[in-house]
Amino acid sequence: MAAVYSKFTLEYTVYMGVTDTRRQSVNMVNMKILGAEVVVVGRCACTLRDAMNEALRASIYDLDRSFYATGSSIGPHLYPIMVRTFQSVIGQETKAQMRELTGRPPATVVACVGGGSDSASIFFPFAPDSDVKLIGVEAAGQGMDTSRHSAALASGTIGVFHGAITYVMQDNHKQIKTSSSIAAGLDYPGVGPELTYWKDSERARFITATDKEALAGFHAMAQAEGIIPSLEASHAI
């Protein structure tokens, strides 16, 4: 988004948790090169959840001059639909390329699940195709038998989070739990509402992968294909 704002010479502020500024230091450098004002959020877990809290709060305080934007399919309507629709070009291209290369759709589509932009964008074009299985892989972090994971669909309950009714990691008092993942993009205690719908309607199946399993997938892809994947995508590998 920083590149787009710079292209159209718009003033913009990016909110980022201090934990993620360390994990994604290259992104920090690139955003500053592009001219972004970066606000480092030091509250709570200092991750995506907290950055979204501050960005939403800032936009509400200055509605006349600001516009909230996000790159994940989470948050209040229309944002989950907007992000999924724009990014579904990934799924559309995959569908067309599979048809061109094999003459048929894939048997299964697998994607990582954090907030849901990766999975929703590739699942959406295949959602009407009942013969195509959809499998989302959440971040199990240090293990599902611990509290250090980010698997809202596997362990969460229905609640309201960032303006949407969805599965969220919360305690008995509806307080949001702290998530954990080696991948910054999956370190979020909720999911987009469309993934909630696909789970409840059984259109998609959701499983988990630990940090250790994701790293194994990372190395397998790099050594077998010569492609260095993101830690997020490594969960699906």
C-alpha positions in Angstrom: 0.0 0.0 0.0 2.9 2.3 0.7 3.9 2.1 -3.0 0.4 3.0 -4.1 0.2 6.0 -1.9 3.6 7.2 -3.0 2.6 6.7 -6.7 -0.4 9.0 -6.2 1.5 11.5 -3.9 -0.9 10.9 -1.0 0.0 11.6 2.6 -0.2 8.3 4.6 0.6 6.9 8.0 1.4 3.2 8.6 0.8 1.6 12.0 3.1 -1.3 12.9 3.6 -3.2 16.1 7.1 -2.9 17.6 7.4 -6.7 17.5 6.7 -6.8 13.8 9.1 -3.9 13.1 11.9 -6.3 14.3 10.5 -9.3 12.4 9.9 -7.3 9.2 12.8 -4.8 9.3 13.2 -4.8 5.6 9.6 -3.7 5.1 10.2 -0.9 7.6 13.1 0.3 5.5 11.2 0.1 2.3 8.2 2.0 3.6 10.4 4.8 4.8 12.2 5.0 1.5 8.7 5.3 -0.1 8.0 8.2 2.2 5.7 6.7 4.8 5.3 8.0 8.3 5.5 4.9 10.4 4.0 4.8 13.8 5.4 2.1 16.0 2.8 0.6 18.4 4.2 -0.5 21.7 1.0 -1.6 23.4 0.0 -5.1 24.4 1.5 -7.8 22.2 2.8 -5.1 19.8 1.7 -7.1 16.7 -0.9 -6.8 13.9 -3.8 -6.8 16.3 -2.4 -3.8 18.2 -1.4 -1.9 15.0 -5.0 -2.3 13.7 -6.4 -1.0 17.0 -4.4 2.2 16.7 -5.0 2.6 13.0 -8.8 2.3 13.5 -8.7 4.6 16.5 -6.8 7.3 14.6 -9.1 7.1 11.5 -12.2 7.5 13.7 -10.8 10.5 15.5 -10.2 12.3 12.2 -13.0 11.1 9.9 -13.1 14.3 7.8 -9.5 14.0 6.7 -8.6 10.3 6.9 -9.4 7.0 5.3 -8.6 3.7 6.9 -7.0 1.0 4.7 -5.8 -2.6 5.4 -4.1 -5.3 3.4 -5.9 -8.2 5.1 -9.5 -9.4 4.8 -10.3 -8.6 8.3 -12.1 -5.7 10.1 -15.5 -4.1 9.5 -17.5 -4.3 6.3 -16.6 -3.6 3.4 -12.9 -4.3 4.1 -13.0 -8.1 4.1 -14.9 -8.1 0.8 -12.7 -5.4 -0.8 -9.4 -7.1 0.0 -10.7 -10.6 -1.0 -12.0 -9.2 -4.3 -8.9 -7.3 -5.2 -6.5 -10.1 -4.3 -8.7 -12.8 -5.8 -6.7 -12.2 -9.0 -4.3 -14.8 -7.4 -7.0 -17.4 -7.5 -8.3 -16.4 -10.9 -4.8 -16.7 -12.4 -4.3 -20.1 -10.6 -7.6 -21.4 -12.0 -6.8 -20.3 -15.5 -3.2 -21.6 -15.4 -4.4 -25.0 -14.1 -6.9 -25.2 -16.9 -4.3 -24.3 -19.5 -1.6 -26.7 -18.1 -3.7 -29.7 -17.1 -7.1 -29.2 -18.7 -8.9 -29.5 -15.3 -9.1 -27.7 -12.0 -6.8 -28.7 -9.1 -8.1 -31.4 -6.8 -7.1 -29.4 -3.7 -6.2 -25.8 -3.0 -4.1 -25.2 0.2 -3.3 -21.8 1.7 -2.0 -20.3 5.0 -4.5 -18.6 7.3 -3.9 -15.6 9.4 -6.4 -12.8 9.0 -7.3 -14.5 5.8 -6.1 -12.5 2.8 -4.0 -15.3 1.4 -6.6 -18.0 1.8 -9.7 -15.9 0.9 -8.0 -14.6 -2.2 -7.1 -18.0 -3.7 -10.2 -19.8 -2.3 -12.8 -17.4 -3.6 -12.7 -18.3 -7.3 -12.8 -22.0 -6.4 -15.6 -21.7 -3.8 -18.4 -22.5 -6.3 -16.5 -25.6 -7.5 -17.6 -28.4 -5.2 -15.2 -30.9 -6.6 -12.2 -28.7 -5.5 -11.2 -29.2 -1.8 -10.2 -26.1 0.1 -7.7 -26.5 3.0 -6.5 -23.6 5.2 -3.5 -24.0 7.4 -3.5 -21.9 10.6 -0.4 -21.2 12.7 -0.1 -23.6 15.6 3.0 -21.8 16.9 4.6 -23.7 19.8 1.8 -26.3 19.7 -2.0 -26.5 20.1 -1.5 -27.8 23.6 0.0 -24.5 24.6 -1.3 -20.9 24.6 1.3 -19.8 22.1 -0.5 -20.2 18.8 -2.7 -18.2 16.4 -5.3 -20.8 15.5 -8.6 -18.9 15.9 -10.6 -21.4 13.7 -9.2 -24.4 15.5 -9.5 -23.1 19.1 -11.5 -19.9 19.1 -15.2 -19.1 19.6 -17.6 -16.7 17.8 -17.2 -13.1 19.0 -16.9 -9.6 17.7 -13.4 -8.5 16.8 -12.3 -5.4 14.9 -15.9 -4.8 13.8 -16.7 -8.2 12.5 -18.5 -11.3 13.9 -16.0 -14.1 13.5 -14.0 -16.8 15.2 -11.6 -15.2 17.7 -9.3 -16.4 20.4 -10.9 -15.1 23.6 -11.4 -16.0 27.2 -14.6 -16.6 29.1 -14.9 -12.8 29.7 -14.6 -12.1 25.9 -11.2 -10.6 26.4 -8.9 -11.2 23.4 -6.1 -13.6 24.0 -2.5 -13.0 22.8 -1.6 -14.9 19.6 1.8 -16.3 18.7 3.5 -17.4 15.5 6.9 -17.4 13.9 5.2 -15.7 10.9 4.3 -12.0 11.5 1.4 -12.2 9.0 -0.2 -15.1 10.8 0.2 -13.6 14.3 -3.4 -12.5 14.7 -6.0 -13.9 17.2 -8.9 -13.8 14.7 -9.9 -14.5 11.1 -11.8 -12.8 8.4 -15.6 -13.4 8.5 -15.7 -15.1 5.1 -13.4 -17.9 6.5 -15.8 -18.3 9.4 -18.6 -18.8 6.9 -16.6 -21.4 4.9 -15.8 -23.3 8.1 -19.3 -23.3 9.4 -20.7 -24.3 6.0 -18.0 -27.0 5.7 -16.9 -25.6 2.3 -13.3 -25.4 3.6 -11.4 -27.5 6.1 -8.9 -25.9 8.4 -5.8 -27.6 9.9 -2.7 -26.3 11.7 1.0 -26.3 11.4 3.5 -25.5 14.1 6.5 -23.2 13.8 8.8 -26.2 13.5 6.6 -27.7 10.7 6.5 -24.4 8.9 10.3 -24.1 9.0 10.6 -27.7 7.6 8.3 -26.6 4.7 10.4 -23.5 4.2 13.6 -25.5 3.8 12.0 -28.2 1.7 10.7 -25.6 -0.8 14.0 -23.8 -1.0 16.1 -26.9 -1.5 13.7 -28.7 -3.8 12.5 -25.8 -6.0 15.0 -23.0 -5.5 12.2 -20.8 -4.3 12.5 -19.0 -0.9 8.9 -18.8 0.4 7.6 -16.5 3.1 7.2 -18.0 6.6 3.5 -17.5 6.2 3.2 -19.6 3.0 5.6 -22.1 4.6 2.7 -23.2 6.9 0.8 -24.3 3.8 3.8 -26.1 2.3 
